[in-house]
Amino acid sequence: MPAARVSQRISAIAESATLAVDAKAKALKAAGRPVIGFGAGEPDFPTPGYIVQAAIEAASQPKYHRYSPAGGLPELKQAIADKTLRDSGYKAEASQVLVTNGGKQAVYNTFATLVDPGDEVIVPTPFWTTYPEAIRLAGGVPVEVFAGPEQDYLVTVEQLEAALTERTKILLFVSPSNPTGSVYSPEQVREIGLWAASKGLWVVTDEIYEHLTYDGVPFTSIATAVPELGDKVVILNGVAKTYAMTGWRVGWMIGPADVIKAATNLQSHATSNVSNIPQVAALAAVSGPLTAVDEMKVAFDRRRKAIVAGLNAIDGVECPTPKGAFYVYADVRGLLGKEFETANGTVRPQTSAELAALILDEVEVAVVPGEAFGPSGYLRLSYALGDDDLATGVARLQGFLGKAK
């Protein structure tokens, strides 16, 4: 038999479901279709002007036209360390920071650096679609621990204990959560962190939504709340969500110096330095005020309330109120198997993937099915789009889903 053209390792990677849905929505829009996209977690606001101006000024400076250190501009690494102490109370040195090409490279670098073949990583589920793929690429085994809407999509120590084996090396911890918007309380964070510390586990914590919590719910960094973890914690973060900078591609990881050095060696061969101009923009972002962030948060909060109310008005849909990020994770199991009348006859979707495809075809609203994040039966919708689009999209969903028999 001829050899496969693509390696088994890469062939096994699933396409990013969120980006696939977003790409399809944008393609339909480009073709003139009035598609409303709830797919990508991308703020509709422009990047704040002072950040853009910093990039414009940097572009004219010859020193930024050259290679820079693979691990990041020294001044940006220090600013990230300072910002982390300011925002989460976690003290780190600049040598413990690696600047990456977006948050995704931080995720990949971390698991590639920590995981050996066969190592297990506990992944609270629903999960962001990239986590298990990065773990598998490193040769690791993602172990899903599912928490449903009846527990606000928050896993318990008892569930984590049940998933623990002698091969477990890492606990992935994400709060606020993508895709659910759930936020662990300070007490829950402390309890889970102490459990991980007692088992000698590494904790990889993704804190990219740290500034987006609502209803007075605090953000709690597990790295700060549980000093007992010692040097077995890695923090993932970036500028994309907080500062409306998804396209600038600047993220980072913070961890023990030896882990960061190893991850930097990896990045030196994979991509070398992050583009200097976005790094300067990120420096302006993390060093600057949070005024623009607070303004965006007001809009996100308004949209959060509107989309939850709109979805819960549909029979067969149950949508918990998220406390963070800018997503809702709607339980649509009550709609599966129901009859929907279409131009091509009666359709009975049996999975959330089939339901999402039907919604896009029939009313041109793009949502991401639960299969991208764990079990079927759910839909993720981002409310980071404009108010008018949100209202139009929810009205279309109500009109279509409300006719299920």
Salt bridges, closest charged atoms under 4 A:
ASP22 OD2 - LYS26 NZ 2.96
GLU42 OE1 - LYS26 NZ 3.83
ASP44 OD1 - ARG303 NH1 2.85
ASP87 OD2 - LYS83 NZ 2.70
ASP87 OD1 - ARG86 NE 2.67
ASP87 OD2 - HIS211 NE2 3.05
ASP119 OD2 - LYS169 NZ 3.99
GLU133 OE2 - ARG136 NH1 3.44
GLU161 OE1 - LYS199 NZ 3.39
GLU210 OE2 - LYS83 NZ 2.53
GLU210 OE2 - HIS211 NE2 3.75
ASP215 OD1 - ARG304 NH2 2.81
ASP215 OD2 - LYS323 NZ 3.16
GLU228 OE1 - ARG190 NH1 2.85
ASP301 OD1 - ARG304 NH2 2.76
ASP301 OD2 - LYS305 NZ 3.77
ASP331 OD2 - ARG333 NH2 2.71
GLU339 OE2 - ARG348 NH2 2.46
GLU364 OE2 - ARG33 NE 2.59
ASP387 OD2 - ARG302 NE 2.92
ASP387 OD1 - ARG303 NE 3.27
